[in-house]
């Protein structure tokens, strides 16, 4: 007869575990379990996860490890009984050693013999959780000697008990790697810094299986589930089983309601969906870098913290997510969700629609606007992820239309980014790109577009969506061209007219595009004169590409190819087509006359704080009177930034900027003038004080011209 110590050796003493290090090699390490271990999240200094420090999730653990209440509880509050990967690995190590020799049989039919790969949480509850905690009569987490005290969860885990534990842990392991980085405040808020000693909240291990009636309340809003989600600040990790059952379980539905809808309680909520699926991770350039056992989709523009808040990394990481699971999830209906106990189903559905506690046991309504809202938000949040979009756009037309229609109904307010230059979008057609933009949720706050060269059809679709948007505050378009004689002129003018009456836009960045040029500058001048919310106008033209024009590529209507050599990768990037005439890109350059026209609108604007005009072929000193006059009329502008792609031009620009500073010397407030690449600035600093040496000093002026 084995003793408890022998049976549960991995839980009580420790275990060996093989893990791949940064060098790619497997290394064996001993993980002790016989002493209290503090719960931590890491703080990193770089993208590789170099540790800078530790964030102790419960400071009391350092002072009073393993403190207990009078009734023996190590952690009295159920919501603080998170479990770490160190502890979960011990569970699976115990499964591997005991399952086959002891002849475990499936809890489902009591007959089928189990192997480690098929053991579910239902089986673990019988063979490990309840047997291990039988003597203590406490929860599993409290019974572990490695538990030092309260283990507040950084993430709440929503899942179905019927999934194999091996797959479940694979998802958590992958999630830990995806969220290891914790370099910024945003990383911290999104749950970064995950280590093997950072707790997840998992109901089976947190709830006392001997006293479930005491720990699971009638009102879902007062349950340990809800309280744990509050501690996790609405960060929910859904483990999607291979059959997609999780979205048909009523407790999982309630957990997503709290994460996606109940924003008054946790406005910072993050939803991550992971599934066990072996895949090869390919970076944004299409290169295979390593193998993975699971893949996750993260709600919102920022993705996982290891994505570095870069949509290219997010799209590459999410690309292998199996589309059949995505498609099944997009047809989920909340009101038909099931539960092991009928009373749970009634109470949760009634709680979602806002019924009082005395009405929670009544029959639920099966057509309610709250169910419709949750169905819509859940599907749209899933549909708008990069992994879902890329998978759907590679399917037939009917599936594309279904997914894009679902996305269009979303109400999310986060931003979206599209790096169309990346390998993950390489097969996107003009028609599909236009359809994608047309169906973006109109409620998003920011939109970033990189490398869009799909032509005027796409450009018109983009401007029409901007016209319908209701919450757009930040629009950024980079390295994009429309590629024919009339495209830039027409689409740019259309965009300017739409933005003229827009009441939400605050920052506009048009970098290296053919949307703004000498042929439609009057429309952009009118936009600046009429718009009352725009605070930052950053517009980079195409003058830096003039020397990269390939004359042999000239087609009808003077449309040419141009490119820029990227030295870092030793390859041509940003290869585009645009209208070229008389040695310039008239739809991508303002030149002096265009700047003068634009200044008429600048002078009439009342909201602008910053103007940036780079690479527009500005030369000579002819712009000083026009710009100076506009700045004297406009009292809101605080910063003016000019730059050109040429030493001679910038020498002249320096003179112009100095003259502008002198021209506007009596203006209040003062303006900071910048010539960025040459590190020349003068006017006022960010604190509002005069920049050193900016007075009317001839000696300074001489040094300035000579630099």
C-alpha positions in Angstrom: 0.0 0.0 0.0 1.6 3.3 -1.1 1.7 6.1 1.3 0.3 9.6 0.5 3.9 10.9 0.0 4.6 8.1 -2.5 1.3 8.5 -4.4 1.6 12.3 -4.6 5.4 12.6 -4.7 5.3 15.3 -7.5 2.9 17.5 -5.5 4.6 17.1 -2.2 8.3 16.8 -3.0 9.0 17.9 -6.6 9.7 16.7 -10.1 12.1 16.9 -13.0 11.0 18.9 -16.0 12.5 19.4 -19.4 12.2 22.8 -20.9 13.7 24.5 -24.0 16.0 27.3 -23.1 16.8 30.5 -25.1 19.5 28.5 -26.9 16.9 26.1 -28.3 18.2 23.1 -26.4 16.2 21.0 -23.9 17.5 21.3 -20.3 16.4 19.2 -17.3 15.6 21.1 -14.1 14.4 20.1 -10.7 11.3 22.0 -9.5 10.8 21.7 -5.7 7.3 21.5 -4.3 8.0 20.9 -0.6 8.2 24.5 0.5 6.2 27.7 0.1 7.0 29.6 -3.1 6.0 33.2 -3.6 3.9 34.2 -6.5 5.6 36.6 -8.9 5.4 38.3 -12.3 8.6 39.4 -14.0 9.6 42.8 -15.2 11.7 42.7 -18.4 14.1 45.0 -20.1 14.1 43.8 -23.7 12.2 41.7 -26.2 14.0 38.6 -25.2 12.6 38.8 -21.7 15.8 39.6 -19.8 14.7 39.9 -16.3 15.0 43.3 -14.6 13.1 42.6 -11.5 10.2 40.8 -9.9 6.7 41.9 -9.1 5.4 40.1 -6.0 1.7 39.6 -6.5 1.1 39.4 -2.7 3.5 41.4 -0.6 2.3 39.6 2.6 3.8 36.4 1.4 7.3 37.7 2.0 6.5 38.5 5.6 4.1 35.8 6.6 4.5 32.7 4.4 1.9 30.0 4.9 -0.2 31.9 7.4 -3.4 30.0 8.3 -6.8 31.0 9.7 -8.3 29.4 12.8 -10.2 26.9 10.6 -7.1 25.8 8.8 -7.5 27.8 5.6 -4.3 29.0 4.0 -6.3 31.2 1.6 -9.8 32.0 3.1 -11.0 33.9 -0.1 -11.7 31.5 -2.9 -11.0 34.2 -5.5 -7.4 34.4 -4.3 -6.7 30.7 -4.8 -4.9 30.9 -8.2 -2.7 28.1 -9.3 0.7 28.4 -11.0 2.2 26.5 -13.9 4.8 25.1 -11.5 1.9 23.5 -9.6 0.0 22.4 -12.7 3.1 20.8 -14.2 3.3 18.7 -11.0 -0.3 17.6 -11.6 0.5 16.3 -15.1 3.7 14.7 -13.9 1.6 12.8 -11.3 -0.8 11.8 -14.1 2.0 10.5 -16.3 3.4 8.3 -13.5 0.2 6.9 -12.1 -2.5 6.8 -14.8 -1.5 3.6 -16.7 -0.1 1.5 -13.8 -3.1 2.2 -11.7 -5.6 1.5 -14.6 -7.5 4.7 -14.4 -10.8 4.6 -16.2 -12.7 7.4 -17.8 -15.2 9.3 -15.6 -17.5 9.5 -18.6 -18.3 5.8 -18.9 -16.3 4.1 -16.1 -14.9 1.6 -18.6 -12.5 3.2 -21.0 -8.9 2.9 -19.8 -7.1 6.2 -19.8 -3.6 7.2 -20.9 -2.0 10.5 -19.9 -3.0 12.2 -23.1 -6.7 11.5 -22.6 -7.1 12.4 -18.9 -9.6 15.2 -18.4 -10.2 17.5 -15.5 -13.2 15.3 -14.6 -10.7 12.4 -14.1 -8.2 14.6 -12.3 -10.9 15.6 -9.8 -11.5 12.0 -9.0 -8.0 10.6 -8.9 -6.0 13.6 -7.8 -7.9 16.7 -6.5 -10.3 14.9 -4.1 -7.9 12.2 -3.0 -5.1 14.6 -2.4 -7.3 17.0 -0.3 -9.3 14.3 1.5 -7.5 14.6 4.7 -7.3 18.4 4.8 -10.8 18.9 3.5 -9.6 22.1 1.9 -9.2 23.2 -1.7 -6.5 21.6 -3.8 -4.4 24.9 -3.9 -4.5 25.3 -0.2 -3.4 21.7 0.4 -0.2 22.1 -1.7 2.9 22.7 0.4 4.2 25.0 -2.3 1.4 27.4 -1.7 2.8 30.3 0.4 -0.5 32.1 1.1 -3.0 34.0 -1.1 -2.2 33.5 -4.8 -4.2 36.3 -6.5 -4.7 35.4 -10.2 -3.2 37.5 -13.0 -5.4 35.8 -15.5 -8.8 34.1 -15.2 -9.2 30.8 -17.1 -12.5 29.9 -18.8 -12.7 26.4 -20.0 -14.6 23.1 -20.3 -13.6 20.3 -17.9 -13.8 17.7 -20.7 -10.7 18.8 -22.5 -7.5 16.7 -22.0 -5.4 18.2 -19.2 -2.3 17.8 -21.4 -3.8 20.1 -24.1 -5.0 22.5 -21.4 -1.6 22.9 -19.9 0.0 23.3 -23.4 -2.3 26.3 -23.9 -1.2 27.8 -20.6 2.5 27.2 -21.4 2.1 28.9 -24.8 0.2 31.8 -23.2 3.0 32.2 -20.6 5.5 32.6 -23.5 3.3 35.0 -25.4 2.9 37.2 -22.3 6.3 36.9 -20.8 7.3 40.5 -21.8 6.4 43.2 -19.2 8.4 46.2 -20.3 5.8 49.0 -20.4 2.7 50.1 -18.4 0.6 48.7 -21.2 2.3 45.3 -20.9 1.6 45.4 -17.1 -2.1 46.3 -17.6 -2.5 43.5 -20.2 -1.1 40.8 -17.9 2.5 40.6 -19.1 5.4 39.2 -17.0 4.0 35.7 -16.9 6.3 33.1 -15.2 5.8 29.6 -14.0 5.0 31.1 -10.6 2.4 33.5 -11.8 -1.1 32.3 -10.9 -4.1 31.6 -13.1 -7.6 31.1 -11.5 -9.0 27.7 -12.4 -12.2 26.8 -10.7 -11.5 23.0 -10.0 -8.3 23.8 -8.1 -9.6 26.9 -6.4 -13.0 25.7 -5.1 -13.1 23.3 -2.2 -14.5 20.2 -3.8 -15.7 19.0 -0.4 -17.8 22.1 0.3 -19.0 23.3 -3.1 -22.4 24.3 -1.7 -20.7 26.8 0.6 -18.4 28.2 -2.0 -20.7 28.6 -5.0 -23.3 31.2 -4.3 -26.8 31.5 -5.8 -26.1 34.9 -7.3 -23.4 34.7 -10.1 -22.5 38.3 -9.5 -21.4 37.3 -5.9 -19.6 34.1 -7.0 -15.9 33.3 -6.6 -15.8 33.3 -10.4 -16.8 36.9 -10.6 -14.6 38.0 -7.7 -11.6 36.2 -9.3 -12.2 38.0 -12.6 -12.2 41.3 -10.8 -8.8 40.5 -9.2 -7.6 39.5 -12.7 -8.8 42.9 -13.9 -11.0 41.3 -16.6 -8.1 39.4 -18.2 -9.8 36.2 -19.4 -8.1 33.2 -21.1 -10.5 30.9 -22.9 -9.2 27.4 -23.6 -11.0 26.3 -26.8 -11.2 22.5 -27.0 -10.9 20.7 -30.3 -14.7 20.5 -30.7 -15.4 24.1 -29.7 -17.6 23.1 -26.8 -16.4 25.8 -24.4 -18.6 28.4 -26.0 -21.7 26.3 -25.4 -21.1 26.0 -21.6 -23.1 28.5 -19.6 -20.4 29.4 -17.1 -18.0 30.2 -19.9 -20.7 32.4 -21.5 -21.1 34.3 -18.2 -17.3 34.8 -17.9 -17.2 36.3 -21.5 -20.1 38.5 -20.6 -18.1 39.9 -17.8 -15.0 40.4 -19.9 -16.6 41.8 -23.1 -19.8 43.6 -22.0 -19.6 44.5 -18.3 -17.0 47.3 -19.0 -18.2 49.4 -16.0 -16.5 46.9 -13.7 -13.4 46.1 -15.7 -12.8 48.5 -18.6 -9.2 47.2 -19.1 -10.4 43.6 -19.9 -8.5 41.4 -22.3 -9.8 38.3 -24.0 -7.4 35.6 -25.1 -8.5 32.4 -26.8 -6.0 29.5 -27.0 -6.3 26.1 -28.4 -3.9 23.1 -28.5 -2.7 23.0 -32.1 0.8 22.0 -33.2 2.1 24.6 -35.6 5.2 26.2 -37.0 5.5 29.9 -36.1 6.4 32.0 -39.1 7.4 35.6 -38.6 6.1 38.5 -40.6 8.6 37.8 -43.3 7.4 34.2 -43.7 10.4 32.5 -42.1 9.9 29.5 -39.8 11.5 30.2 -36.4 10.2 27.5 -34.0 7.5 24.9 -33.4 4.6 25.5 -30.9 2.1 23.2 -29.3 -0.7 25.8 -29.1 -1.8 29.0 -30.7 -3.8 32.0 -29.3 -5.9 34.8 -30.6 -5.9 38.0 -28.5 -8.6 40.7 -28.6 -7.6 44.2 -29.4 -4.9 45.9 -31.5 -2.0 45.2 -29.2 -2.1 41.4 -29.2 0.1 39.5 -26.7 2.8 41.5 -24.9 5.5 39.5 -26.7 4.1 40.9 -30.0 5.7 44.2 -29.0 2.4 45.9 -29.7 3.2 45.4 -33.4 0.4 44.0 -35.6 2.9 42.3 -37.9 4.0 40.1 -35.0 0.4 39.5 -33.9 -0.8 38.5 -37.3 2.1 36.1 -37.8 1.6 34.5 -34.4 -2.2 34.1 -34.8 -2.1 32.8 -38.5 -2.0 29.1 -37.6 -5.2 29.2 -35.5 -7.4 26.4 -37.0 -10.2 28.0 -39.0 -12.7 25.2 -38.3 -12.7 26.2 -34.6 -13.1 29.9 -35.5 -16.0 29.2 -37.8 -17.8 27.1 -35.2 -17.3 29.8 -32.6 -18.8 32.4 -34.9 -22.2 30.5 -34.9 -22.5 30.3 -31.1 -25.8 31.3 -29.5 -25.6 32.3 -25.9 -29.2 31.5 -25.0 -28.8 27.8 -25.8 -25.7 27.4 -23.6 -25.7 24.3 -21.4 -24.6 23.5 -17.8 -24.1 20.5 -15.6 -26.8 21.8 -13.3 -30.0 23.3 -14.7 -30.1 25.8 -11.8 -26.8 27.2 -12.9 -28.0 27.7 -16.4 -31.2 29.6 -15.3 -29.4 31.8 -12.8 -26.6 32.8 -15.2 -28.9 33.6 -18.1 -31.2 35.6 -15.8 -28.2 37.4 -14.2 -27.0 38.5 -17.7 -30.3 40.1 -18.5 -30.3 41.9 -15.1 -32.9 40.1 -13.0 -32.9 40.6 -9.2 -31.7 37.8 -7.0 -35.2 36.7 -6.0 -36.0 36.1 -9.7 -32.8 34.1 -10.7 -34.5 30.7 -10.5 -37.4 31.7 -12.8 -37.4 30.4 -16.4 -35.1 32.5 -18.6 -36.3 34.6 -21.5 -35.0 33.1 -24.7 -35.1 36.3 -26.8 -33.6 39.2 -25.0 -31.5 42.2 -26.3 -28.7 41.3 -23.8 -28.3 37.9 -25.4 -28.2 39.4 -28.9 -25.7 42.0 -27.7 -23.4 39.4 -26.2 -23.7 37.1 -29.3 -22.8 40.0 -31.5 -19.9 41.3 -29.4 -18.4 37.8 -28.9 -18.5 36.9 -32.6 -17.3 40.3 -33.7 -14.4 40.4 -31.3 -13.3 37.0 -32.5 -13.9 37.9 -36.2 -11.9 41.1 -36.0 -8.7 39.3 -34.9 -5.9 39.1 -37.4 -5.8 35.3 -37.2 -9.5 35.0 -38.0 -9.4 37.6 -40.8 -6.4 36.0 -42.5 -7.9 32.5 -42.3 -11.3 33.7 -43.6 -9.9 35.7 -46.5 -8.3 32.6 -47.8 -11.6 30.7 -47.9 -14.4 30.8 -50.4 -16.5 33.9 -51.0 -19.4 32.8 -48.8 -17.2 32.4 -45.7 -15.4 35.6 -46.4 -18.7 37.5 -46.5 -19.9 35.8 -43.3 -16.8 36.7 -41.3 -16.6 40.3 -42.6 -20.3 40.8 -42.0 -19.9 39.6 -38.4 -16.9 41.9 -37.9 -18.8 44.9 -39.3 -21.4 44.6 -36.5 -18.8 44.9 -33.7 -18.8 47.7 -31.2 -15.2 47.4 -30.1 -13.4 50.7 -29.6 -9.8 49.5 -29.8 -7.6 50.1 -32.8 -6.7 48.0 -35.8 -3.5 47.7 -37.8 -2.8 46.2 -41.2 0.7 45.6 -42.5 -0.1 44.7 -46.0 3.6 44.4 -46.9 4.0 41.4 -44.7 4.0 37.8 -45.9 0.9 37.1 -43.9 -1.2 39.3 -46.3 0.7 38.5 -49.5 -2.3 36.9 -51.4 -4.7 39.7 -50.7 -6.5 40.9 -53.9 -7.7 44.5 -54.5 -11.3 43.4 -54.3 -10.8 41.6 -51.0 -8.7 44.4 -49.5 -11.5 46.8 -50.4 -14.1 44.5 -48.8 -12.0 44.1 -45.7 -11.8 47.9 -45.2 -15.5 48.4 -46.0 -16.5 46.0 -43.1 -14.3 47.4 -40.3 -16.3 48.2 -37.2 -17.2 51.9 -37.3 -16.6 52.3 -33.6 -12.8 51.8 -33.5 -10.7 54.7 -32.3 -7.6 54.2 -34.4 -6.7 52.7 -37.8 -3.1 52.1 -39.0 -2.5 51.0 -42.6 1.0 50.1 -44.0 1.9 49.2 -47.5 -1.5 49.4 -49.2 -1.0 49.4 -53.0 -4.3 48.1 -54.1 -5.3 51.1 -56.3 -8.2 53.6 -56.4 -10.9 51.0 -55.8 -9.4 50.3 -52.4 -8.8 54.0 -51.8 -12.4 54.9 -52.3 -13.5 52.0 -50.0 -11.2 53.4 -47.3 -12.5 57.0 -47.6 -16.1 55.8 -47.6 -15.5 53.8 -44.4 -13.9 56.9 -42.8 -17.0 58.8 -43.7 -19.1 56.3 -41.8 -16.9 55.9 -38.8 -18.3 57.3 -35.5 -15.3 57.2 -33.2 -12.1 57.5 -35.3 -9.5 59.6 -33.5 -6.3 58.5 -35.0 -5.7 57.7 -38.7 -2.3 56.6 -39.9 -1.5 55.6 -43.5 2.1 54.7 -44.4 4.0 53.6 -47.5 0.8 53.4 -49.6 0.1 54.5 -53.1 -2.9 54.3 -55.4 -0.9 53.7 -58.6 -2.5 55.6 -61.5 -2.8 59.1 -62.9 -6.1 60.1 -61.3 -6.1 57.8 -58.2 -4.1 59.9 -55.8 -5.7 63.2 -56.9 -9.3 61.9 -56.7 -9.0 59.7 -53.5 -6.9 62.3 -51.7 -9.5 65.0 -52.5 -12.3 62.8 -51.4 -10.6 62.0 -48.1 -9.9 65.7 -47.5 -13.6 66.6 -48.1 -14.7 63.8 -45.7 -12.3 64.9 -43.0 -13.4 68.6 -43.4 -16.7 67.7 -41.6 -15.4 65.0 -39.3 -16.0 65.7 -35.6 -13.8 62.9 -34.0 -10.4 62.9 -35.7 -7.5 64.2 -33.6 -4.4 63.0 -35.3 -3.7 62.4 -39.0 -0.5 60.8 -40.3 0.0 60.4 -44.0 3.5 59.2 -44.4 5.0 58.5 -47.9 1.6 58.3 -49.7 0.2 60.0 -52.8 -2.9 61.2 -51.1 -1.7 64.8 -50.7 -0.1 66.7 -53.5 -0.1 69.8 -55.6 -3.1 68.7 -57.7 -5.5 68.4 -54.7 -3.8 70.8 -52.2 -6.8 73.2 -52.3 -9.0 70.4 -50.9 -6.6 69.8 -48.1 -6.4 73.5 -47.4 -10.1 73.6 -47.1 -10.1 70.6 -44.8 -7.7 72.3 -42.4 -9.9 75.5 -42.5 -13.1 73.6 -41.7 -12.1 70.8 -39.3 -12.5 71.7 -35.6 -11.0 68.6 -33.9 -7.7 67.8 -35.7 -4.7 68.5 -33.4 -1.9 66.9 -35.3 -1.3 66.9 -39.1 1.7 64.9 -40.2 2.2 64.6 -43.9 5.3 63.1 -45.6 5.6 63.3 -49.3 7.5 61.3 -51.9 10.4 63.6 -52.8 12.8 61.2 -51.1 11.9 58.6 -53.8 12.6 60.7 -56.8 16.2 59.3 -57.2 14.7 55.8 -56.9 12.4 56.1 -59.9 12.9 53.4 -62.5 12.3 55.1 -65.9 12.1 51.8 -67.6 9.0 51.0 -65.6 7.1 54.0 -67.0 3.7 53.0 -68.4 0.9 54.9 -70.0 -0.2 58.1 -68.1 3.4 58.4 -66.6 2.9 55.9 -63.8 6.3 54.7 -62.6 7.7 52.3 -60.1 9.8 53.6 -57.2 11.5 51.9 -54.3 13.7 52.4 -51.3 16.7 50.1 -50.5 16.4 48.7 -47.0 20.0 48.2 -45.9 19.1 46.2 -42.8 17.7 43.4 -44.8 19.6 44.1 -48.0 16.5 44.0 -50.1 14.1 46.3 -51.9 11.1 47.3 -49.8 8.2 49.7 -50.3 8.2 49.1 -54.1 5.2 51.2 -55.3 3.7 52.8 -58.4 2.6 56.4 -58.6 2.0 59.2 -61.0 5.2 61.0 -62.1 5.5 64.1 -64.2 8.2 66.8 -64.8 10.6 65.2 -62.4 8.2 65.2 -59.4 5.3 63.2 -57.9 2.5 65.8 -58.2 0.2 63.7 -56.1 2.8 63.1 -53.4 4.6 66.5 -53.2 3.3 70.0 -52.4 6.4 72.0 -53.4 6.6 75.7 -52.5 3.4 76.8 -54.2 1.4 73.9 -52.6 2.7 74.9 -49.1 1.5 78.4 -49.7 -2.0 77.2 -50.6 -2.1 74.9 -47.6 -1.2 77.8 -45.3 -4.4 79.5 -46.2 -6.3 76.7 -44.4 -3.7 76.5 -41.6 -4.4 80.2 -40.8 -8.1 79.6 -40.5 -7.8 76.5 -38.3 -8.6 76.6 -34.6 -7.6 73.2 -33.2 -4.2 72.3 -34.7 -1.2 72.0 -32.3 1.4 70.4 -34.5 2.2 70.4 -38.2 4.8 68.2 -39.8 5.7 68.5 -43.6 8.5 66.3 -44.7 9.8 65.3 -48.2 7.5 67.7 -50.2 10.2 69.2 -52.4 10.2 72.5 -50.5 13.2 74.6 -51.6 14.2 78.2 -51.5 13.0 80.7 -48.9 9.7 81.5 -50.6 7.5 79.8 -48.0 8.5 82.0 -45.1 5.9 84.8 -45.6 3.0 82.4 -46.2 3.8 80.1 -43.2 4.6 83.0 -40.9 1.4 84.8 -41.8 -0.6 81.6 -41.1 1.1 81.0 -37.8 0.3 84.6 -36.7 -3.4 84.1 -37.5 -3.5 80.6 -35.8 -2.9 80.8 -32.0 -3.3 77.0 -31.4 -0.2 75.7 -33.2 2.8 74.9 -30.9 5.1 73.0 -33.2 6.2 73.2 -36.8 8.4 70.4 -38.2 10.0 70.6 -41.7 12.5 68.4 -43.4 13.8 67.5 -46.9 15.9 64.7 -48.5 18.9 66.8 -49.3 21.7 68.6 -47.5 21.4 71.8 -49.7 17.6 72.0 -49.3 17.9 71.6 -45.5 20.5 74.3 -45.3 17.9 76.7 -46.8 15.2 75.3 -44.6 17.3 76.1 -41.6 17.4 79.7 -42.7 13.6 79.6 -43.3 13.0 78.2 -39.8 15.1 80.8 -38.1 13.3 83.5 -40.0 10.0 82.0 -39.0 11.0 82.0 -35.4 11.9 85.7 -35.7 8.8 86.4 -37.7 6.6 85.0 -34.9 8.6 86.2 -32.0 5.8 88.4 -30.7 3.2 85.5 -31.0 1.8 84.0 -27.8 2.2 81.2 -27.1 5.6 80.7 -28.7 6.2 78.0 -31.3 8.9 75.3 -31.4 10.4 74.9 -34.9 12.1 71.6 -35.8 14.4 70.3 -38.5 14.4 66.8 -37.1 17.1 64.8 -38.8 19.8 67.5 -38.2 18.8 67.8 -34.6 18.1 71.5 -35.0 15.3 73.0 -32.9 14.5 76.3 -31.4 11.6 78.2 -30.0 10.1 76.7 -26.8 10.8 73.5 -25.0 8.2 71.0 -24.0 8.0 72.8 -20.6 7.0 76.0 -22.2 10.4 77.8 -21.5 12.6 79.4 -24.1 15.1 77.1 -25.7 18.7 78.1 -24.7 20.3 80.4 -27.3 17.1 81.2 -29.0 17.1 84.9 -28.2 17.7 87.5 -30.8 21.5 86.9 -30.7 23.7 87.5 -33.7 26.4 85.2 -32.4 23.9 82.4 -32.0 22.5 83.1 -35.5 26.0 82.8 -37.0 26.6 79.5 -35.3 23.2 78.3 -36.4 23.9 79.0 -40.1 27.3 77.5 -39.9 26.3 74.1 -38.4 
